[in-house]
Amino acid sequence: MSKYRKKPVVVDAYQLTLEKCYVNAGLSKPFRVGHRTFYINFRRDYAVIETLEGDMRVEIGDWIITGVMGEKYPCKPDIFAQTYEKVEEV
């Protein structure tokens, strides 16, 4: 089996907090992927992201990553810490 390394890509990401859920509870935040509009739907203690693969639940502490095509998806904190490192903004 061959081995592959992820290309170095800088992504935008933020960690879902209880405060962010509470402040946005009941709101649907739109985002575009190509010509389609998707939503992050906030509840009191979690969020749901619409993705091409279906709805994905985001728990408090999970990271929400914006991919290279504008898509958003959740990532568990331990996986995020192993995969990403903070970069200095230019």
Residue frames relative to the residue before (quaternion, step in Angstrom):
aa qw qx qy qz dx dy dz
M 1.0000 0.0000 0.0000 0.0000 0.00 0.00 0.00
S 0.3967 -0.7164 0.5266 0.2283 3.59 -1.00 0.85
K 0.3309 -0.7209 0.5730 0.2061 3.55 -1.25 0.50
Y 0.1118 -0.7904 0.6014 0.0325 3.56 -1.12 0.76
R 0.2526 -0.7386 0.6063 0.1519 3.55 -1.18 0.64
K 0.5019 -0.6310 0.4980 0.3191 3.56 -1.06 0.76
K 0.4704 -0.6500 0.5120 0.3069 3.55 -1.00 0.81
P 0.4876 -0.6602 0.4704 0.3242 3.60 -1.00 0.71
V 0.0840 0.7819 -0.6045 0.1268 3.56 -0.43 1.28
V 0.3011 -0.7342 0.5782 0.1895 3.56 -0.93 0.89
V 0.0763 -0.8051 0.5882 0.0061 3.58 -0.79 1.05
D 0.4208 -0.6303 0.5746 0.3091 3.53 -1.31 0.34
A 0.0932 0.7910 -0.5988 0.0839 3.57 -1.00 0.80
Y 0.0023 0.7696 -0.6372 -0.0410 3.53 -1.26 0.47
Q 0.4487 -0.6862 0.5099 0.2603 3.52 -1.18 0.63
L 0.4204 -0.6998 0.5213 0.2486 3.55 -0.92 0.95
T 0.0924 -0.7969 0.5968 0.0165 3.55 -0.79 1.06
L 0.6353 -0.5144 0.4050 0.4097 3.55 -1.25 0.36
E 0.6321 0.5369 -0.3312 0.4500 3.58 1.02 -0.80
K 0.6536 0.5086 -0.3199 0.4602 3.61 0.92 -0.89
C 0.6451 0.5047 -0.3205 0.4759 3.61 1.01 -0.76
Y 0.6741 0.5114 -0.3007 0.4401 3.56 0.85 -0.99
V 0.6741 0.4971 -0.2944 0.4603 3.59 0.88 -0.96
N 0.7758 0.3482 -0.1693 0.4982 3.61 1.00 -0.84
A 0.3211 0.7815 -0.4933 0.2068 3.62 1.27 0.03
G 0.8047 0.2485 -0.2198 0.4924 3.53 -0.90 1.02
L 0.6324 0.5310 -0.3363 0.4528 3.60 1.25 -0.18
S 0.2202 -0.7255 0.6352 0.1471 3.53 -1.28 0.55
K 0.1634 -0.7940 0.5819 0.0653 3.59 -0.59 1.18
P 0.2915 -0.7882 0.5153 0.1681 3.61 -0.57 1.11
F 0.0299 0.7492 -0.6610 -0.0287 3.53 -1.34 0.42
R 0.3823 -0.7425 0.5140 0.1956 3.56 -1.14 0.69
V 0.0309 -0.7256 0.6867 0.0318 3.50 -1.22 0.72
G 0.7926 -0.0835 0.0003 0.6040 3.55 -0.21 1.29
H 0.7875 -0.2753 0.2292 0.5016 3.56 -0.77 -1.05
R 0.6212 0.5539 -0.3358 0.4411 3.59 1.27 0.02
T 0.2852 -0.7276 0.5974 0.1799 3.51 -1.21 0.61
F 0.0880 -0.7659 0.6366 0.0217 3.54 -0.98 0.97
Y 0.2823 -0.7752 0.5456 0.1472 3.57 -1.25 0.24
I 0.2400 -0.6587 0.6798 0.2155 3.49 -1.39 0.42
N 0.1424 -0.7967 0.5860 0.0409 3.57 -0.63 1.15
F 0.2215 -0.8100 0.5354 0.0907 3.55 -0.53 1.21
R 0.1429 -0.7365 0.6570 0.0747 3.53 -1.14 0.84
R 0.7250 -0.4441 0.2855 0.4424 3.60 -1.21 -0.01
D 0.8369 0.1004 -0.0353 0.5370 3.62 0.97 -0.73
Y 0.7561 0.1708 -0.1947 0.6010 3.58 1.18 0.60
A 0.2534 -0.7368 0.5950 0.1970 3.58 -1.29 0.00
V 0.2386 -0.7348 0.6134 0.1639 3.55 -1.30 0.34
I 0.1704 -0.7766 0.6013 0.0789 3.57 -0.83 1.05
E 0.3306 -0.6985 0.5984 0.2115 3.55 -0.96 0.91
T 0.0132 0.7953 -0.6052 0.0322 3.59 -0.82 0.98
L 0.6737 -0.4655 0.3707 0.4382 3.57 -1.29 0.11
E 0.6955 0.4573 -0.2603 0.4893 3.60 1.18 -0.58
G 0.6849 -0.4279 0.2867 0.5154 3.60 1.27 -0.03
D 0.6865 -0.4737 0.3528 0.4241 3.55 -1.32 0.00
M 0.1011 -0.7862 0.6088 0.0313 3.56 -1.01 0.91
R 0.3613 -0.7390 0.5349 0.1932 3.55 -0.85 1.02
V 0.1620 -0.7677 0.6162 0.0690 3.56 -1.03 0.90
E 0.2425 -0.7855 0.5586 0.1103 3.55 -0.67 1.14
I 0.6405 -0.4835 0.4133 0.4304 3.56 -1.28 0.33
G 0.7589 0.3305 -0.2681 0.4929 3.60 -0.85 0.98
D 0.5709 0.5668 -0.3856 0.4518 3.59 1.22 -0.39
W 0.3949 -0.6894 0.5524 0.2522 3.55 -1.25 0.46
I 0.2236 -0.7249 0.6321 0.1578 3.56 -1.18 0.65
I 0.1348 -0.8154 0.5630 0.0086 3.53 -0.52 1.28
T 0.2484 -0.7193 0.6262 0.1699 3.54 -1.13 0.75
G 0.3101 -0.7884 0.5111 0.1452 3.56 -0.59 1.19
V 0.7509 -0.4387 0.2805 0.4063 3.53 -1.35 0.10
M 0.7121 0.4105 -0.2568 0.5084 3.61 1.16 -0.43
G 0.6253 -0.5430 0.3367 0.4480 3.59 1.29 0.11
E 0.4776 0.6711 -0.4365 0.3620 3.58 1.29 -0.07
K 0.2316 -0.7517 0.5991 0.1499 3.56 -1.19 0.51
Y 0.0727 0.7883 -0.6069 0.0699 3.53 -1.07 0.76
P 0.4824 -0.6760 0.4745 0.2919 3.58 -1.14 0.60
C 0.0761 -0.7658 0.6369 0.0457 3.52 -1.29 0.50
K 0.4550 -0.6827 0.5019 0.2738 3.58 -0.86 0.96
P 0.6323 -0.5917 0.3473 0.3599 3.60 -1.03 0.78
D 0.6709 0.4996 -0.3222 0.4432 3.63 0.90 -0.79
I 0.6478 0.4950 -0.3100 0.4891 3.59 1.03 -0.76
F 0.6243 0.5411 -0.3333 0.4542 3.58 1.01 -0.84
A 0.6737 0.5053 -0.2932 0.4525 3.59 0.89 -0.95
Q 0.6855 0.4754 -0.2828 0.4734 3.62 1.05 -0.69
T 0.7416 0.4433 -0.2061 0.4594 3.57 1.15 -0.68
Y 0.8056 0.2428 -0.0910 0.5327 3.58 1.00 -0.80
E 0.0836 -0.7473 0.6537 0.0852 3.51 -1.31 0.48
K 0.5600 -0.6226 0.4335 0.3331 3.55 -1.09 0.73
V 0.1836 -0.7734 0.5976 0.1052 3.57 -1.02 0.83
E 0.5187 -0.6203 0.4867 0.3307 3.52 -1.20 0.55
E 0.4112 -0.7012 0.5284 0.2448 3.56 -0.94 0.93
V 0.3390 -0.7496 0.5377 0.1846 3.55 -0.99 0.85
